[in-house]
Amino acid sequence: MSWRENGTDCCEWEGIACNEDRAVTEVSLASRGLEGCISPSLADLTSVLHINLSYNSFSGDLLPEIMSSGSIIVLDVSFNRLNGSLHELPSLVTTDRPLQVLNISSNQFNSEFPSATWKVMKNLIALNASNNSFTGNIPSSLCLGSPYLALLDLCYNQLSGEIPNALGNCSKLKVLKAGNNNLSGNLPVETFHATLLQYLSFPNNGLQGELEGAHIVKLGNLATLDLGGNHFSGKIPQSIGLLKRLEELYLGSNNMSGELPSALGNCTNLKIIDLKINNFSGDLGKVNFAALHNLKSLDLLRNNLNGIVPESIYSCSNLTALRLSSNHFHGEISSRIGNLKHLSFLSLSRNCFTNITKALHALKSSRNISTLLLGRNFMNEAMPQDEFIDGFQNLQLLTMDWCSLTGRIPIWLSKLTNLKILLLVSNRLTGPMPSWMNSLNNLFILDVSNNSLTGEIPIALMETPMLKSDKAGIYLDPNLLGLPIFYVDPSLQYRMGSAWPKGLKLGKNKLTGAIPQEIGHLKTAHYLDLSFNNFYGAIPQSICNLTNLQGLDLSNNHLTGAIPAALGKLHFLSQFNISNNDLEGPIPTTGQLSTFQTSSFDGNPKLCGSLLIRDCSSVEEAPMYISAKEYSMKVIFAIAFGPFFVVGVLYDQLVLFRYFG
């Protein structure tokens, strides 16, 4: 608007700056909602030094006339919709260009990354081409043509081939990032000649080889080393302890092995250690964590580490995220864990820890914990019933699954007023479902399947606020989650930080009675599992009100009557199972139910319809008696089939458990 109001004096226009001679020196129009192509006329501004058109909706090419400007020092066109090719500079360009900063990141370029262009960019200091779809190799001419290059960011593209040796000639290079591409081969020895490097990042490629201690020590200025998600092997060299400025170490998801070097404790500036999903082994106690006062995150998920958790870890007073899951740690959790006052994420699952009561009493002192994963430990112990377990005011996610814990669902859980997800799957819990569950105002996932709970579904459970809420999505606070975790249910994967599916899972218990009509109150539930119980009576018509359902499992009960036709209006339903009941009548042929396979309806001999072999016109009423011979055959079948059913249940739970840690 100011361009119209201030006439033809462009020096008065918003986003335009001029020098004393009234020549344009800056065009700064970031985040203005601009569209169309970038005008080549910008190249006619012979005094312009800075052009910033970022965070708009420009499309088309970035014309070489602008790239080859004789005056532009800084060109930022990031976060637009530029596509097509990034043209090589024309051959008529014979003089070095003054461009120092080029940011073309977060566009839609899909051509081969240029190579000759950089030969005339002698003054280039920073090049950011990340988050595009560039193909081809990393040009070896980059540092040869741009000797002052300090920042090179090529991550999130489709670059392939090997890392060029010539990058080692970048004597001024401080930041080198090329993660999330298709690079292969070894990390060249020449890379370590760039001794000013502070940030070296090649995650999620196909790189291989070992970290050579003699080379890595040359990078004495290194603050971040990120080589995760590749195929590196071998040990972490002891010489890593000489990287005194190292703050972030990412070597997760590789094929590395051996013991962790004790010299790791000499990197006193470390804030993040990510070594997950490797084959590291040995006693973690050989690393003295007490010196790592700045450590905030330690991730050792899925390795072969053993022994007890070293006491020195409890001296890392700034630790906010600790994941030791899927290793071979044993023993009790030290009461000193309460010293970790800032701890918000703790995963100990799939180890051999003992004494769950002591662990919970120790952890209640860490009052900032929001995520606590304890599954697959404390085997066959009693579920703590101590009403004095408290202090978990900020707890949002709690898992105590696959522990074979005995006893009842404890009342101290009712104090966890911020709890959003509670998993007690695959224990040996008995007694009724507590009616106080609806007092957990934030709970939106409850899974107590594969236990031995008895009694009827309490009506109060149908009043759980977040399962009745009309809110579109419930989010776990990402600021309280130190590490991403995964949850498979049963075929979909959700990553923490995005909306999780709301659900109620009571399957594989000994619950009885009729399914209450009030179940229709759970209008925002995505999953409802009542399978393998002793429910009887009709399928409540109110279930048809659960229009957000993606999965419904009522199989292996004693349900009778007809299938409500309105179930076909549950348009999001992708998983449906009512097999092995005593339902009768025609299967609705319209709507969603007609899309499921016959296995969803098996074991209901009185059902009929086009999905089954049985034609409704020929179905006769089944006899009300069972002969002695039939009864004997059913008993024999149950005895023979029982072990296979148990194995099936265990396999199902193992698949779920594998991804939750």
C-alpha positions in Angstrom: 0.0 0.0 0.0 2.9 2.4 0.8 4.1 1.9 -2.8 0.9 3.4 -4.0 0.6 6.2 -1.4 4.2 7.5 -1.8 4.1 8.0 -5.6 7.1 7.3 -7.7 9.8 7.9 -5.0 10.7 4.2 -4.4 13.1 5.2 -1.6 10.0 6.0 0.5 8.4 2.6 -0.2 8.1 0.1 2.6 10.8 -2.6 2.3 13.1 -0.5 0.2 16.3 1.2 1.3 18.4 3.7 -0.6 21.9 5.2 -0.3 22.7 8.9 -0.2 22.5 9.0 -4.0 18.9 7.8 -3.9 19.9 4.5 -5.5 18.2 1.3 -4.2 20.5 -0.7 -2.0 18.0 -3.1 -0.3 14.8 -4.9 -1.2 13.4 -6.5 1.9 9.9 -8.0 1.3 9.9 -11.2 3.5 6.5 -12.6 4.5 4.4 -10.3 2.3 2.2 -13.0 0.7 3.7 -12.2 -2.7 3.1 -14.5 -5.7 4.2 -15.0 -9.3 7.7 -15.0 -10.8 10.6 -13.0 -9.4 11.1 -10.2 -11.8 14.4 -10.2 -13.7 14.3 -6.4 -13.5 15.8 -6.7 -10.0 19.1 -7.3 -11.8 18.8 -3.8 -13.2 19.2 -2.3 -9.7 23.0 -1.8 -10.1 23.5 -0.6 -6.5 21.4 -3.2 -4.7 23.3 -5.1 -2.0 20.6 -7.1 -0.2 17.5 -8.9 -1.6 15.2 -10.7 0.9 12.1 -12.3 -0.7 11.8 -15.2 1.8 8.5 -16.6 3.1 6.4 -15.8 0.1 4.8 -17.8 -2.7 7.0 -17.0 -5.6 7.2 -19.7 -8.2 9.2 -20.4 -11.4 12.9 -20.2 -11.9 15.5 -18.1 -10.1 16.9 -16.3 -13.1 20.6 -16.3 -13.8 20.4 -12.5 -14.3 19.9 -12.1 -10.5 22.4 -14.8 -9.6 25.0 -13.1 -11.7 24.3 -9.6 -10.5 27.4 -7.4 -10.2 26.3 -5.9 -6.9 24.1 -8.3 -4.8 25.9 -9.5 -1.7 23.0 -11.2 0.1 20.2 -13.0 -1.8 17.5 -14.8 0.2 14.6 -16.4 -1.6 14.0 -19.3 1.0 10.6 -20.6 1.8 8.9 -20.0 -1.5 7.7 -22.3 -4.3 10.5 -21.8 -6.8 10.9 -24.9 -9.0 12.5 -26.2 -12.1 16.2 -25.7 -12.6 18.8 -23.6 -10.8 20.6 -22.5 -14.0 24.3 -22.5 -14.3 25.7 -19.0 -14.8 26.1 -18.2 -18.5 29.5 -18.6 -20.0 29.8 -14.9 -20.7 30.3 -14.3 -17.0 34.0 -13.9 -16.7 34.4 -11.9 -13.6 34.0 -13.0 -10.0 30.5 -12.3 -8.6 30.3 -10.3 -5.3 27.6 -12.7 -3.8 28.5 -13.7 -0.3 25.2 -15.2 1.1 22.8 -17.3 -1.0 19.8 -18.9 0.6 17.6 -20.9 -1.7 16.4 -23.4 1.0 12.8 -24.7 1.3 11.8 -24.4 -2.3 10.9 -27.0 -4.9 14.0 -27.1 -7.1 14.3 -30.5 -8.7 17.1 -30.3 -11.1 20.7 -31.4 -10.9 22.6 -29.3 -8.5 24.8 -26.8 -10.4 28.6 -27.2 -10.4 30.1 -24.6 -12.8 28.4 -21.7 -11.1 30.6 -21.9 -8.0 33.7 -21.3 -10.0 32.8 -17.6 -10.3 31.6 -17.3 -6.7 34.9 -16.4 -5.2 33.3 -14.3 -2.4 30.7 -16.8 -1.3 30.6 -17.3 2.4 27.3 -19.1 3.1 25.3 -21.4 0.8 22.0 -22.9 2.0 20.2 -25.1 -0.6 18.5 -27.4 1.9 15.0 -28.8 1.7 14.7 -29.0 -2.0 14.8 -32.0 -4.4 18.2 -31.4 -6.0 19.8 -34.4 -7.6 23.3 -35.3 -8.7 26.6 -35.1 -6.8 28.0 -32.6 -4.3 30.2 -30.5 -6.6 33.9 -30.8 -6.0 34.2 -27.2 -7.3 32.5 -25.7 -4.3 35.6 -24.9 -2.2 37.9 -24.6 -5.1 35.9 -21.8 -6.5 34.7 -20.3 -3.1 37.7 -20.4 -0.8 35.9 -18.3 1.9 33.0 -20.7 2.2 32.1 -21.0 5.9 28.6 -22.5 5.7 27.3 -25.2 3.3 23.9 -26.7 3.9 22.7 -29.3 1.4 20.5 -31.4 3.7 17.1 -32.8 2.7 17.7 -33.2 -1.0 18.2 -36.2 -3.3 21.9 -35.9 -3.8 23.8 -39.1 -4.4 27.3 -40.3 -4.9 30.3 -40.0 -2.6 31.4 -37.0 -0.6 34.0 -35.2 -2.6 37.6 -35.1 -1.2 37.8 -31.5 -2.3 35.6 -30.4 0.7 38.7 -30.8 2.8 40.1 -27.7 0.9 37.4 -25.6 2.5 39.9 -24.1 5.0 37.3 -21.6 6.3 34.4 -24.1 6.5 32.6 -24.1 9.9 29.3 -25.6 9.1 28.9 -28.6 6.8 25.5 -30.2 6.6 24.3 -32.8 4.0 22.0 -35.0 5.9 18.9 -36.8 4.6 20.3 -37.4 1.1 21.4 -40.6 -0.8 25.1 -40.2 -0.2 27.3 -43.3 -0.1 30.9 -44.4 0.5 33.2 -43.4 3.3 33.6 -40.1 5.0 36.8 -38.9 3.2 39.9 -38.5 5.3 40.3 -35.1 3.6 37.1 -33.9 5.4 39.1 -33.7 8.6 41.5 -31.2 7.0 38.8 -28.6 7.5 40.0 -28.0 11.0 37.7 -25.0 11.6 34.6 -27.2 11.4 32.2 -26.6 14.3 29.2 -28.5 12.8 29.7 -31.7 10.8 26.3 -33.3 9.9 25.7 -36.2 7.5 22.8 -38.1 9.1 20.4 -40.5 7.3 22.5 -41.3 4.3 24.2 -44.5 3.2 27.7 -43.7 4.5 29.9 -46.5 5.9 33.4 -47.1 7.4 34.8 -46.4 10.9 35.6 -43.3 12.9 39.4 -43.1 12.8 40.7 -41.7 16.1 43.8 -40.2 14.4 41.6 -38.1 12.1 38.8 -37.1 14.4 41.1 -35.3 16.8 42.0 -32.8 14.1 38.5 -31.3 14.5 39.3 -29.6 17.8 36.7 -26.9 17.2 33.8 -29.4 16.7 30.7 -28.7 18.7 28.2 -31.0 16.8 29.0 -34.3 15.2 25.9 -35.9 13.6 26.5 -39.2 11.7 23.3 -41.0 12.8 21.2 -43.1 10.5 24.1 -44.5 8.4 26.1 -47.7 8.2 29.1 -46.8 10.3 30.7 -49.7 12.2 33.5 -50.2 14.7 34.1 -48.5 18.0 34.0 -44.9 19.2 37.7 -44.0 19.5 39.1 -43.0 22.8 40.5 -39.9 21.1 37.0 -38.5 21.1 37.8 -37.3 24.6 40.1 -34.7 23.1 37.2 -32.9 21.5 36.8 -30.5 24.4 34.3 -28.3 22.7 31.9 -31.1 21.7 28.3 -30.4 22.7 26.2 -32.7 20.6 27.1 -36.3 19.6 24.7 -38.2 17.3 25.8 -41.7 16.3 22.5 -43.5 16.6 21.1 -46.0 14.1 24.4 -47.3 12.8 26.2 -50.7 13.2 28.7 -49.5 15.8 29.8 -51.8 18.5 32.3 -52.3 21.4 32.4 -50.6 24.8 31.7 -46.9 25.2 35.1 -45.2 25.6 35.8 -44.0 29.1 37.3 -40.8 27.6 33.7 -39.8 26.7 33.6 -38.4 30.2 36.3 -35.9 29.3 33.9 -34.1 26.8 32.7 -31.9 29.6 30.7 -29.6 27.4 28.4 -32.4 26.1 24.7 -31.6 26.2 23.4 -34.4 23.9 24.6 -38.0 23.5 22.6 -40.1 21.1 23.9 -43.7 20.6 20.6 -45.5 20.2 20.1 -48.6 18.0 23.6 -49.8 17.7 25.5 -52.9 19.2 27.4 -51.2 22.0 28.1 -53.5 24.9 29.8 -53.7 28.2 29.4 -52.0 31.5 28.2 -48.4 31.3 29.9 -47.7 34.6 33.3 -47.3 32.7 32.1 -43.9 31.6 32.3 -41.3 34.4 29.2 -39.2 33.8 29.8 -37.1 36.9 31.9 -34.7 34.9 29.2 -34.1 32.3 27.4 -31.3 34.2 25.9 -29.9 31.0 24.4 -33.2 29.8 20.7 -32.8 29.0 19.9 -35.9 26.9 21.3 -39.4 27.0 19.8 -41.9 24.6 21.1 -45.5 24.7 18.0 -47.2 23.3 18.4 -50.7 21.8 22.0 -51.7 22.5 23.6 -54.6 24.5 24.7 -52.6 27.5 24.6 -54.4 30.8 25.3 -54.1 34.5 23.6 -51.7 36.9 22.9 -48.1 36.0 26.1 -46.2 37.2 25.6 -43.9 40.1 27.6 -41.2 38.2 24.6 -40.6 35.9 22.7 -39.2 38.9 25.2 -36.4 39.1 24.1 -35.0 35.7 21.8 -32.5 37.4 20.7 -30.9 34.2 19.5 -34.1 32.6 16.0 -33.7 31.1 15.8 -36.9 29.0 17.2 -40.4 29.8 16.5 -43.5 27.7 18.1 -46.8 28.7 15.4 -49.1 27.3 16.1 -52.3 25.4 19.4 -53.2 27.0 20.4 -55.7 29.7 20.5 -53.5 32.8 19.5 -55.1 36.0 19.2 -54.3 39.7 17.2 -51.7 41.5 16.7 -48.0 40.6 18.9 -46.0 42.9 17.1 -43.5 45.2 19.6 -41.0 43.9 17.6 -40.7 40.7 15.5 -38.2 42.6 18.5 -35.8 42.3 17.6 -35.3 38.6 15.2 -32.5 39.3 14.9 -31.4 35.7 14.2 -34.9 34.3 11.0 -34.9 32.2 11.5 -38.1 30.0 12.6 -41.4 31.4 12.4 -44.8 29.6 13.7 -47.9 31.4 11.6 -50.4 29.5 12.7 -53.8 28.3 15.5 -54.4 30.9 15.7 -56.5 34.0 15.1 -54.0 36.8 13.5 -55.1 40.0 11.6 -53.6 43.0 9.0 -51.4 41.3 7.8 -50.0 44.6 11.3 -48.6 45.4 11.5 -47.2 41.9 8.3 -45.3 42.1 9.1 -43.9 45.5 12.5 -42.8 44.2 11.0 -41.2 41.0 8.4 -39.2 42.8 11.1 -36.7 43.8 11.7 -35.9 40.1 8.6 -33.7 39.9 9.1 -32.6 36.3 8.7 -36.1 34.8 6.1 -36.0 32.0 6.9 -39.3 30.3 7.7 -42.5 32.3 8.1 -45.8 30.4 8.7 -48.8 32.8 7.4 -51.7 30.8 9.0 -55.2 30.5 10.6 -54.9 33.9 9.8 -55.8 37.5 8.5 -59.2 36.3 5.9 -61.0 38.4 6.1 -58.3 41.2 3.0 -56.9 42.9 1.5 -53.7 41.6 2.3 -51.1 44.4 -0.9 -50.3 46.3 0.8 -47.7 48.4 -1.5 -44.6 48.6 1.5 -42.5 49.5 2.9 -42.7 46.0 2.6 -39.2 44.8 4.6 -36.3 43.4 4.0 -37.1 39.7 2.1 -33.8 39.1 3.4 -33.4 35.6 3.1 -37.0 34.4 1.4 -37.2 31.0 2.3 -40.7 29.8 2.8 -43.8 32.0 3.5 -47.3 30.8 3.7 -50.3 33.1 3.0 -52.9 30.5 4.2 -56.5 30.0 5.4 -56.8 33.6 3.0 -59.6 34.7 2.2 -57.4 37.7 -0.3 -58.8 40.1 -2.9 -57.1 42.2 -5.5 -54.4 41.4 -5.4 -51.2 39.5 -4.0 -48.9 42.3 -5.9 -45.9 43.6 -2.7 -43.8 43.6 -3.2 -43.5 39.8 -6.2 -41.3 40.5 -3.8 -38.6 41.8 -2.1 -38.2 38.4 -4.4 -35.4 37.3 -2.4 -34.5 34.2 -2.2 -38.1 32.9 -3.1 -38.4 29.2 -2.0 -41.9 28.3 -2.0 -44.9 30.6 -0.9 -48.4 29.4 -1.2 -51.4 31.7 -1.3 -54.0 29.0 -0.3 -57.6 29.6 -0.1 -57.8 33.3 -2.0 -60.1 35.7 -4.2 -57.4 37.2 -7.5 -58.6 38.8 -10.5 -57.0 40.3 -13.0 -54.6 38.8 -12.3 -51.6 36.6 -12.2 -48.7 39.0 -15.0 -46.1 38.6 -12.6 -43.2 39.5 -11.0 -43.4 36.0 -13.3 -40.6 34.9 -11.6 -38.3 37.4 -8.6 -38.3 35.2 -9.7 -35.2 33.3 -7.0 -35.4 30.7 -6.9 -39.1 29.9 -7.5 -39.9 26.3 -5.8 -43.3 25.9 -6.5 -46.1 28.4 -5.3 -49.6 27.6 -5.7 -52.3 30.2 -6.0 -55.2 27.8 -4.7 -58.7 28.4 -5.2 -58.8 32.2 -7.7 -60.6 34.3 -10.1 -57.8 35.2 -13.6 -58.8 36.2 -17.0 -57.3 36.7 -19.0 -55.0 34.5 -17.8 -51.9 32.7 -18.5 -49.1 35.2 -20.9 -46.4 33.8 -18.5 -43.8 35.2 -15.9 -44.9 32.7 -18.2 -43.7 30.0 -17.9 -40.1 31.4 -14.1 -39.8 30.8 -13.9 -36.1 29.8 -11.4 -36.3 27.0 -13.1 -39.3 25.4 -16.3 -37.3 25.4 -14.7 -34.0 24.4 -15.5 -32.4 21.1 -12.0 -31.1 20.7 -10.5 -32.0 17.3 -7.2 -33.3 18.7 -5.4 -33.8 21.9 -1.7 -33.1 21.9 1.0 -34.1 24.3 3.1 -31.0 25.1 6.1 -31.4 22.8 8.2 -29.2 25.1 7.9 -31.9 27.8 9.1 -34.7 25.6 12.8 -35.1 25.5 12.9 -37.9 22.9 10.5 -39.1 20.2 8.7 -42.4 20.8 6.5 -44.6 18.7 3.2 -46.3 19.2 1.7 -48.9 16.8 -2.0 -49.4 17.0 -2.3 -51.9 15.5 -1.1 -51.1 12.0 -0.7 -47.3 12.2 2.3 -45.6 13.6 2.1 -42.3 15.5 5.0 -40.2 16.4 5.0 -38.2 19.6 4.2 -34.5 19.2 1.4 -35.1 16.7 -2.2 -36.0 17.7 -2.5 -39.5 19.0 -5.6 -41.6 18.5 -8.0 -41.5 21.4 -9.1 -44.9 22.6 -10.4 -47.3 25.2 -9.0 -50.9 25.2 -10.4 -53.4 27.6 -9.8 -56.6 25.4 -8.6 -59.9 26.7 -10.0 -59.7 30.2 -12.8 -61.4 32.1 -15.3 -58.6 32.0 -19.0 -59.4 31.9 -22.4 -57.9 31.6 -24.1 -56.0 28.8 -22.2 -53.3 27.0 -23.7 -50.2 28.5 -25.7 -47.8 26.2 -23.7 -45.0 27.7 -20.7 -46.2 25.6 -22.2 -43.9 23.0 -20.9 -40.9 25.1 -17.3 -41.6 23.9 -17.9 -39.6 20.8 -14.3 -38.7 20.0 -12.8 -42.2 20.5 -10.8 -43.5 17.6 -10.4 -47.0 18.9 -12.7 -49.2 21.0 -11.6 -52.8 21.9 -13.9 -55.0 24.0 -12.8 -58.3 22.5 -12.1 -61.6 24.3 -14.4 -60.9 27.3 -17.7 -62.3 28.5 -20.0 -59.5 27.3 -23.6 -60.6 26.4 -26.7 -59.0 25.0 -27.1 -56.8 22.0 -24.6 -54.5 20.4 -25.8 -51.1 21.7 -27.3 -48.9 19.1 -25.5 -46.0 20.7 -22.1 -47.3 19.3 -23.3 -45.9 16.0 -22.9 -42.4 17.6 -19.1 -42.9 17.7 -18.6 -41.3 14.3 -14.8 -40.9 14.8 -14.1 -44.6 15.2 -11.3 -46.0 13.1 -11.2 -49.4 14.9 -14.0 -51.4 16.6 -13.4 -54.9 18.0 -16.2 -56.7 19.8 -15.0 -60.2 18.8 -15.0 -63.3 21.0 -17.8 -62.4 23.4 -21.4 -63.7 23.7 -23.2 -60.9 21.9 -26.6 -61.7 20.4 -29.2 -60.0 18.2 -28.8 -58.1 14.9 -25.9 -55.9 13.7 -27.1 -52.3 13.9 -27.4 -51.1 10.3 -26.3 -47.6 11.4 -22.7 -49.0 12.0 -22.3 -48.7 8.2 -22.3 -44.9 8.7 -19.0 -45.0 10.6 -17.1 -43.7 7.6 -13.7 -43.7 9.2 -13.9 -47.3 10.3 -10.9 -49.2 8.8 -10.6 -52.1 11.3 -13.8 -54.0 12.3 -14.3 -57.4 14.0 -17.4 -58.9 15.5 -16.4 -62.5 14.9 -17.1 -65.4 17.3 -20.3 -64.2 18.9 -23.9 -65.3 18.5 -25.2 -62.5 16.3 -28.0 -63.2 13.8 -29.7 -61.8 10.8 -28.5 -60.1 7.6 -25.2 -58.2 7.4 -25.9 -54.6 6.3 -24.9 -54.3 2.6 -24.7 -50.6 2.5 -22.0 -48.3 4.0 -18.7 -49.2 5.6 -19.6 -52.7 6.7 -19.7 -54.0 3.1 -16.0 -53.2 2.7 -14.7 -55.7 5.3 -13.7 -59.3 4.7 -15.8 -62.2 5.8 -13.3 -62.9 8.6 -14.7 -59.9 10.4 -18.0 -61.8 10.8 -16.8 -65.4 11.2 -18.1 -67.6 14.0 -21.6 -66.2 14.0 -23.6 -69.1 12.4 -26.9 -67.2 12.4 -25.5 -64.3 10.3 -26.3 -64.2 6.6 -25.9 -62.0 3.6 -24.0 -61.4 0.4 -20.6 -61.3 2.3 -21.2 -64.9 3.5 -22.0 -68.2 1.8 -25.3 -68.3 3.7 -28.2 -66.7 1.9 -30.6 -65.0 4.3 -33.6 -66.7 2.7 -32.3 -70.1 3.5 -31.2 -69.6 7.1 -33.2 -71.5 9.6 -33.2 -70.8 13.3 -30.4 -72.6 15.0 -31.4 -75.2 17.7 -31.4 -74.0 21.3 -29.7 -77.2 22.6 -26.2 -78.7 22.3 -25.8 -82.4 22.2 -23.4 -84.2 24.6 -21.2 -85.2 21.6 -21.1 -81.6 20.4 -20.2 -80.4 23.9 -17.4 -82.9 24.1 -16.0 -81.9 20.7 -16.0 -78.2 21.8 -14.1 -79.0 25.0 -11.5 -81.0 23.0 -11.2 -78.2 20.5 -10.7 -75.6 23.3 -8.0 -77.7 24.9 -6.2 -78.2 21.6 -6.6 -74.6 20.3 -5.8 -72.9 23.6 -2.0 -72.9 23.4 -2.1 -71.6 19.9 -4.4 -68.8 20.9 -2.0 -67.9 23.8 0.9 -67.7 21.3 -1.2 -65.6 19.0 -2.0 -63.1 21.8 1.6 -62.9 22.9 2.8 -62.3 19.3 0.2 -59.5 18.9 1.4 -57.8 22.1 5.1 -58.3 21.1 4.5 -56.4 17.9 2.9 -53.6 19.9 5.6 -53.6 22.5 8.5 -53.6 20.1 7.7 -50.1 19.0 6.9 -48.5 22.4 10.1 -47.6 24.2 
